[in-house]
Amino acid sequence: MQTGGENLYRHKDAFYFLPSENEWYKAAYHKNDGVTANYWDYATSSNRTPVAVASGMEGGTAVYDGMDNQPAPVTNNGGLSAYGAMGMTGNVYEWNESAFDAPNDDPWKHRVQRGGTYDAGDYYLNSSRRFHAGWRPVDGASDIDGFRVASISTIIPEPSAAVMILMAVGAWLLIRRSRRFL
């Protein structure tokens, strides 16, 4: 990050881009229930291990565990997340814009990959798993690596800092006021 929060790898006016790790993680695992801290274990809107399939988009499924000898087509690469993003669990590891060891200040740092792959087991699908892509070159051909393109219209906003501060001040005032009446 540059001074003022500007991202070194995403122009402020960019419409299409690789998602940061936080953006990717929220699109995959957030429960989409209005509560910021609620997340699923898997990107299929569930805490249960997805059913392994070779391809398809049925709920609760993911392309993993070597069900086929290749990744599934992008239109059949697994069930949807709570935000409707398809195939974020399994099929291919997805590159994120974020550096693995943060901060995101050096183009030569290893990038984060998430999601698992078609030939790996369920261990790699869980929300707690993250990987660095440093051992594979960015420009190399691979059938286990991929990426997701995000756009401004698909970013899910976090609660603003101002709202959070106002809520904290309100809670403090409420506690202070209730102590007066004790």
PLY file of the C-alpha trace (Angstrom):
ply
format ascii 1.0
element vertex 182
property float x
property float y
property float z
element edge 181
property int vertex1
property int vertex2
end_header
0.00 0.00 0.00
1.14 3.48 -0.75
0.62 6.52 1.45
-3.07 7.32 1.56
-4.09 3.68 1.03
-3.60 3.61 -2.74
-2.83 0.12 -3.98
0.47 -0.28 -5.86
-1.01 -2.97 -8.13
-4.48 -1.62 -8.82
-5.10 1.75 -10.37
-7.75 3.73 -8.49
-9.90 3.87 -11.65
-9.52 0.18 -12.60
-12.79 -1.53 -13.44
-11.43 -5.10 -13.84
-8.70 -6.57 -11.62
-7.54 -9.61 -9.65
-9.27 -9.56 -6.28
-7.22 -9.01 -3.14
-7.14 -11.91 -0.70
-9.74 -10.18 1.49
-12.08 -9.57 -1.45
-11.70 -13.17 -2.67
-12.19 -14.60 0.84
-15.37 -12.63 1.46
-16.88 -13.56 -1.92
-16.11 -17.23 -1.20
-16.86 -17.76 2.48
-18.95 -14.89 3.91
-22.46 -15.96 4.95
-24.10 -12.87 3.35
-26.40 -12.50 6.34
-25.67 -8.89 7.29
-23.26 -9.88 10.08
-19.65 -9.02 9.28
-18.06 -11.84 11.32
-20.07 -14.81 9.98
-18.19 -17.07 7.57
-18.68 -20.59 6.19
-15.92 -23.23 6.25
-16.40 -23.92 2.51
-17.25 -21.71 -0.45
-20.40 -23.73 -1.07
-22.34 -21.89 1.69
-21.76 -24.75 4.11
-19.64 -26.01 6.97
-19.78 -29.53 5.49
-17.13 -30.83 3.15
-18.46 -30.48 -0.42
-19.35 -33.54 -2.47
-16.53 -34.24 -4.97
-17.64 -34.11 -8.63
-15.86 -34.09 -11.99
-18.03 -31.17 -13.17
-21.37 -29.56 -12.52
-22.85 -26.71 -10.53
-25.18 -28.40 -8.07
-25.25 -26.89 -4.57
-22.78 -28.38 -2.09
-20.45 -29.72 -4.79
-16.87 -28.92 -5.78
-14.45 -30.17 -8.41
-11.68 -31.87 -6.41
-10.25 -35.20 -5.23
-9.14 -36.32 -8.69
-12.65 -37.09 -9.95
-11.32 -36.31 -13.43
-7.85 -35.86 -14.89
-8.39 -32.20 -15.73
-10.14 -29.08 -14.46
-13.82 -28.65 -15.29
-15.02 -26.00 -17.76
-15.59 -22.63 -16.12
-19.38 -23.00 -16.55
-19.43 -26.32 -14.64
-16.83 -25.90 -11.93
-18.84 -26.42 -8.75
-21.53 -25.02 -6.47
-22.14 -21.38 -5.62
-20.97 -19.31 -2.67
-23.49 -17.31 -0.63
-22.85 -14.37 -3.00
-23.45 -16.51 -6.09
-19.80 -16.88 -7.12
-19.33 -20.24 -8.87
-16.50 -22.69 -8.34
-14.50 -20.91 -5.65
-13.82 -24.25 -4.01
-11.73 -26.71 -6.02
-11.08 -26.89 -9.77
-7.96 -24.63 -9.86
-6.01 -22.58 -7.32
-6.93 -18.94 -7.85
-4.28 -16.22 -7.78
-5.01 -13.20 -5.62
-3.55 -9.75 -5.98
-2.25 -9.84 -2.38
1.28 -10.77 -1.40
1.46 -13.92 0.74
3.38 -12.34 3.59
2.04 -8.75 3.27
2.42 -5.88 2.81
1.67 -5.77 -0.87
4.67 -3.58 -1.66
6.91 -5.63 -3.92
6.00 -7.11 -7.33
8.44 -10.01 -6.75
6.76 -11.28 -3.59
4.89 -14.56 -3.73
1.15 -14.08 -4.23
-1.66 -15.78 -2.34
-3.62 -18.60 -3.91
-6.87 -19.97 -2.53
-9.56 -22.49 -3.33
-7.91 -25.85 -3.91
-7.63 -27.76 -7.16
-9.30 -30.60 -9.06
-6.58 -33.12 -8.19
-6.21 -32.30 -4.47
-8.10 -33.54 -1.43
-10.64 -31.73 0.71
-7.92 -30.40 3.04
-7.18 -27.69 0.45
-10.80 -26.48 0.19
-11.29 -25.22 3.74
-11.46 -21.48 4.40
-8.45 -21.67 6.74
-6.14 -22.85 3.93
-4.06 -20.39 1.95
-1.06 -21.04 -0.24
1.71 -19.07 -1.86
2.33 -19.41 -5.53
6.06 -18.76 -5.29
7.16 -22.17 -6.48
5.33 -21.82 -9.82
6.13 -18.99 -12.24
3.36 -16.54 -13.09
4.06 -16.92 -16.79
4.24 -20.71 -16.77
1.52 -22.97 -18.13
-0.28 -25.00 -15.49
-3.57 -26.86 -15.31
-3.92 -26.30 -11.55
-3.54 -22.50 -11.54
-6.09 -19.93 -12.55
-7.47 -16.57 -11.60
-10.78 -14.81 -11.10
-11.42 -11.39 -12.54
-13.33 -9.04 -10.26
-14.90 -5.71 -11.12
-15.97 -2.66 -9.19
-19.61 -3.72 -9.43
-18.82 -7.10 -7.81
-16.92 -5.86 -4.77
-18.80 -6.40 -1.53
-18.25 -3.38 0.72
-17.14 -3.69 4.31
-18.89 -1.57 6.95
-17.44 1.93 6.86
-15.13 3.02 9.64
-17.39 5.99 10.38
-20.38 3.72 11.04
-18.28 1.50 13.31
-17.02 4.53 15.27
-20.56 5.90 15.64
-21.74 2.51 16.92
-18.90 2.38 19.47
-19.61 5.94 20.68
-23.33 5.12 20.93
-22.61 2.01 23.00
-20.29 4.00 25.28
-22.97 6.69 25.80
-25.61 4.05 26.51
-23.39 2.35 29.12
-22.50 5.69 30.69
-26.14 6.76 30.82
-27.29 3.44 32.36
-24.64 3.75 35.12
-26.19 7.07 36.22
-29.44 5.33 37.04
-27.88 2.60 39.21
0 1
1 2
2 3
3 4
4 5
5 6
6 7
7 8
8 9
9 10
10 11
11 12
12 13
13 14
14 15
15 16
16 17
17 18
18 19
19 20
20 21
21 22
22 23
23 24
24 25
25 26
26 27
27 28
28 29
29 30
30 31
31 32
32 33
33 34
34 35
35 36
36 37
37 38
38 39
39 40
40 41
41 42
42 43
43 44
44 45
45 46
46 47
47 48
48 49
49 50
50 51
51 52
52 53
53 54
54 55
55 56
56 57
57 58
58 59
59 60
60 61
61 62
62 63
63 64
64 65
65 66
66 67
67 68
68 69
69 70
70 71
71 72
72 73
73 74
74 75
75 76
76 77
77 78
78 79
79 80
80 81
81 82
82 83
83 84
84 85
85 86
86 87
87 88
88 89
89 90
90 91
91 92
92 93
93 94
94 95
95 96
96 97
97 98
98 99
99 100
100 101
101 102
102 103
103 104
104 105
105 106
106 107
107 108
108 109
109 110
110 111
111 112
112 113
113 114
114 115
115 116
116 117
117 118
118 119
119 120
120 121
121 122
122 123
123 124
124 125
125 126
126 127
127 128
128 129
129 130
130 131
131 132
132 133
133 134
134 135
135 136
136 137
137 138
138 139
139 140
140 141
141 142
142 143
143 144
144 145
145 146
146 147
147 148
148 149
149 150
150 151
151 152
152 153
153 154
154 155
155 156
156 157
157 158
158 159
159 160
160 161
161 162
162 163
163 164
164 165
165 166
166 167
167 168
168 169
169 170
170 171
171 172
172 173
173 174
174 175
175 176
176 177
177 178
178 179
179 180
180 181
